[in-house]
Amino acid sequence: MDAVFFHQPVMLEEVLFWLAGQKNGIYVDATIGGAGHARAILERTQGRLIGLDCDEEAVEAAKERLASFGPRQIVVRANFADLDMVLRDLGVDEVDAILMDLGVSSHQLDTAARGFSFTRPAGLDMRMDRSRKLTACDVVNDFGAAELAEIFSQYGEEKMAGRIAKAIVQKRRDAPIGTTAQLAAIVVGAMPPRMRRTKIHPATRVFQALRIYVNGELDCIRPGMEAAVGALRRGGRLGVISFHSLEDRIVKNTFVEMAAGCVCPKDIPRCVCSKKATVKILTRRAVKPSAEEIKINPRARSARLRVAERI
């Protein structure tokens, strides 16, 4: 399993620098994936690590990769938004650092059967958690043109959303759209000629939008961050890695709101909201991967790391 499920950990040294400061701490990798970050934290420290992932294949791979660390690690199948419940079930009151590495893993992208990538012909699936019922195939074949256009625009920031949605609806009248290759070809065909010659594949934003919608990815970020901060001891740190502007905007705004104190109007003589800051933002600007890392791992180019400390 270890050789099959591989995920190149993004900004590994930066994550260790910001989060792995407690030699005997309790760490949480809330999106453990291929356990690259988790393994490095266990090697760098003498602490314990709790790993979460909603992907069953990731959980099994992580258990295998971390087995040599014995009781210092435990891996649970769960969504990071349910972190508070997981820790409660494990009898853990507070932890020292938490990492949330958002988005899709290299394994999910590279495994054709998962249907995440237009570069690998396969059935349209895109579920990270295969216990979820809705697939990308369901969305593409059952949703109306207006619904599809909204998904492509909102989650993929696709300028040709309406045009692509109409092309999909027209094409599926002949036969259901069942594969990644079919969908990619329809998207490319719907694009004006000038927009087909770009650095990124014309179907990239549509596939991103479908994946985000099918997995409800953006809906989990804020609840997950709130659960994470609630689980940190004072001085504990939360680091979040995002891979596109939609994710990063939510992460940034959530940290800003958590770091803000009173939000009462300035003309009120005394505070009535009782809001107190819960974190201090440590990264004034998002940390980006180095040029050397991007050269080795091109998928890291869009990664952004933000870190805050519980106060």
Secondary structure, 3 states (H helix, E strand, C coil): CCCCCCCCCCCHHHHHHHHCCCCCCEEEECCCCCCHHHHHHHHHCCCEEEEEECCHHHHHHHHHHCHHHHHHEEEEECCHHHHHHHHHHHCCCCEEEEEEECCCCHHHHHCHHHCCCCCCCCECCCCCCCCCCCCHHHHHHHCCHHHHHHHHHHHHCCCCHHHHHHHHHHHCCCCCCCEHHHHHHHHHHHCCHHHCCCCCCCCHHHHHHHHHHHHCHHHHHHHHHHHHHHHEEEEEEEEEEECCHHHHHHHHHHHHHHHCCCCCCCCCCCCCCCCCCCEEECCCCCECCCHHHHHHCHHHHHCEEEEEEEC
